Amino acid sequence: MKAKVHITLKNGVLDPQGKAVEHALHGLGFPSVGDVRQGKFIELTLTETDKAKAKSQVEAMCKALLANTVIENYSVEVMD
């Protein structure tokens, strides 16, 4: 089973890396780019065969290690 995790900063949290990307894009001639937010994407392969259990396990992984839940949001997608 595969799981995809998208992690983004919560609204209101400063994103200096996103700001640097925005500035670089403007410098490269893309002035229409507005607010850039940087995030993380993690793909996991799981041996669990029950989709609900797999999602629960990945959410526990996010809370324990993958995401800083104080400043980050995450979403989990599990596929067969």
DODO-265709 format. One line per field, with one value per residue (C-alpha): residue number from 0; residue in one letter; y, x, z. Coordinates in pm, 1 decimal. Each point is the difference from the previous one (the first is absolute). Example, Ala and Ser with C-alpha at 12.3 -4.5 7.8 and 13.67 -1.06 7.14 Angstrom:
REM residues 2
k 0 1
r a s
py -450.0 344.0
px 1230.0 137.0
pz 780.0 -66.0
REM end
This chain:
REM residues 80
k 0 1 2 3 4 5 6 7 8 9 10 11 12 13 14 15 16 17 18 19 20 21 22 23 24 25 26 27 28 29 30 31 32 33 34 35 36 37 38 39 40 41 42 43 44 45 46 47 48 49 50 51 52 53 54 55 56 57 58 59 60 61 62 63 64 65 66 67 68 69 70 71 72 73 74 75 76 77 78 79
r m k a k v h i t l k n g v l d p q g k a v e h a l h g l g f p s v g d v r q g k f i e l t l t e t d k a k a k s q v e a m c k a l l a n t v i e n y s v e v m d
py 0.0 352.7 309.3 359.3 271.5 371.7 231.8 377.7 284.7 124.8 338.4 280.5 -187.2 182.7 -187.8 141.9 -277.4 72.5 370.3 -77.1 -207.4 280.3 254.8 -227.9 -52.6 374.7 36.5 -262.8 199.2 -143.8 312.1 -145.0 -245.2 102.0 -163.3 -311.0 -259.2 -281.6 -346.1 -362.9 -312.4 -344.1 -331.4 -317.9 -367.2 -196.2 -373.2 60.8 -134.4 169.4 350.1 146.7 -141.8 126.2 351.1 -8.2 -113.1 274.2 264.0 -125.1 28.6 358.6 92.2 -174.9 98.7 107.3 327.1 265.5 32.3 327.5 181.5 -248.5 -157.0 -337.2 -210.2 -373.9 -195.7 -381.4 -205.1 -374.5
px 0.0 121.5 -60.3 54.0 47.0 -17.3 132.8 -45.0 55.8 -310.6 -140.1 173.9 330.4 283.5 144.8 345.6 72.5 -325.2 86.0 343.9 -160.1 -248.0 282.5 203.3 -298.8 -52.9 368.8 -39.0 -277.3 -311.6 -151.3 -351.5 101.6 -156.1 30.0 222.6 -23.9 254.4 -102.3 109.5 -119.9 74.3 -87.5 -2.1 -34.4 -183.3 -44.8 -338.3 -287.2 -291.3 -46.2 -151.6 279.3 262.0 -144.2 -12.3 363.6 116.1 -190.3 176.0 333.2 -83.8 -81.6 310.9 263.9 -92.0 -180.8 43.5 -368.2 56.7 83.5 -88.1 -313.1 8.0 -226.3 24.8 -109.6 20.4 -20.3 -6.0
pz 0.0 -75.0 209.0 -106.4 261.7 -82.4 270.5 -11.9 240.1 179.0 -102.0 185.2 34.3 -175.5 -297.1 -84.4 -249.7 -183.4 1.0 -150.2 -277.2 -69.6 -22.2 -231.6 -230.5 -23.9 -87.8 -272.9 -165.7 161.0 159.9 22.5 275.5 329.0 339.0 -18.3 278.4 26.7 117.8 22.0 -179.3 143.0 -165.4 208.7 -90.4 267.8 57.4 168.3 -215.7 178.4 -141.5 317.5 218.0 -244.2 8.2 379.9 15.6 -239.6 197.3 315.3 -185.9 -92.4 358.1 136.2 -256.1 -351.1 76.8 265.1 85.4 184.1 -324.5 -277.5 -146.8 -170.9 -219.0 -59.2 -305.6 2.5 -319.9 -68.7
REM end
